[in-house]
Amino acid sequence: MNDKIAPLTSDNYPSWKQDMIAILLDRNVYDIVLGKENPPGVDATEKEKMRFKKRCNKAFSSIYLNVSKDLRPLIADITERKKAWE
């Protein structure tokens, strides 16, 4: 999949959002972004916990790196992928 898209600007949100959804689906992190996938429970293995953390990081970086540099300060301090998406 070609994941090169135009970065989010102040005037391209509708098309950016659709492109970004496709990227997040391809990377299997869209449900994490929406908050539909919860972290592994207390009984989860360290490997499962680490896998989830890596997917959360991938979700956030996918969004952050596809936002124009002038808009990045708006989400730079947000570590929750769902809040960054909103």
C-alpha positions in Angstrom: 0.0 0.0 0.0 1.2 3.5 -0.8 0.9 5.4 2.4 2.1 8.7 1.0 -0.7 11.2 1.4 -0.9 15.0 1.6 -0.4 16.1 5.2 -3.3 17.5 7.1 -3.7 21.2 6.6 -6.3 23.7 7.6 -8.3 23.1 4.4 -8.0 19.4 3.5 -9.5 17.5 6.5 -12.2 15.5 4.6 -9.9 14.0 2.1 -7.0 13.6 4.6 -9.3 11.8 7.0 -10.4 9.2 4.4 -6.8 8.6 3.4 -5.7 8.4 7.0 -8.4 5.8 7.8 -7.1 3.7 4.9 -3.6 3.9 6.3 -4.7 3.1 9.9 -6.7 0.1 8.6 -3.8 -1.2 6.6 -1.6 -0.9 9.7 -4.2 -2.7 11.8 -4.4 0.2 14.3 -7.7 1.9 13.4 -9.7 0.2 16.3 -7.0 1.4 18.7 -7.4 4.9 17.4 -11.1 4.8 17.9 -10.8 3.5 21.4 -12.6 0.3 20.5 -9.6 -2.0 21.4 -8.7 -2.0 25.0 -5.2 -2.7 26.4 -4.5 -6.3 27.4 -5.7 -7.3 30.8 -3.7 -7.9 33.9 -3.3 -11.6 33.0 -1.8 -10.7 29.6 1.8 -11.7 28.9 4.5 -9.1 28.7 4.7 -9.9 25.0 1.0 -9.1 24.5 1.4 -5.9 26.5 4.4 -4.8 24.4 2.6 -5.7 21.2 -0.3 -3.5 22.1 2.0 -0.6 23.2 3.9 -0.8 19.8 0.6 -0.7 18.0 -0.5 2.4 20.0 2.8 4.0 19.2 2.4 3.1 15.5 -1.1 4.6 15.6 0.1 7.9 17.0 3.1 8.2 14.8 1.0 7.5 11.7 -1.3 10.4 12.6 1.5 12.8 13.7 3.7 12.2 10.7 0.7 12.9 8.4 -0.1 16.3 9.9 1.5 19.4 8.4 4.4 20.8 10.5 2.4 24.0 11.3 -0.4 21.9 12.8 1.8 19.4 14.7 2.0 21.6 17.8 -1.7 21.0 18.3 -1.1 17.3 19.0 2.6 17.2 19.9 1.9 16.9 23.7 -0.9 14.4 23.2 0.2 10.8 23.7 -3.3 9.2 23.5 -3.9 8.1 19.9 -7.7 8.7 20.3 -7.3 12.3 21.4 -4.8 12.9 18.6 -7.3 11.6 16.1 -10.1 13.8 17.4 
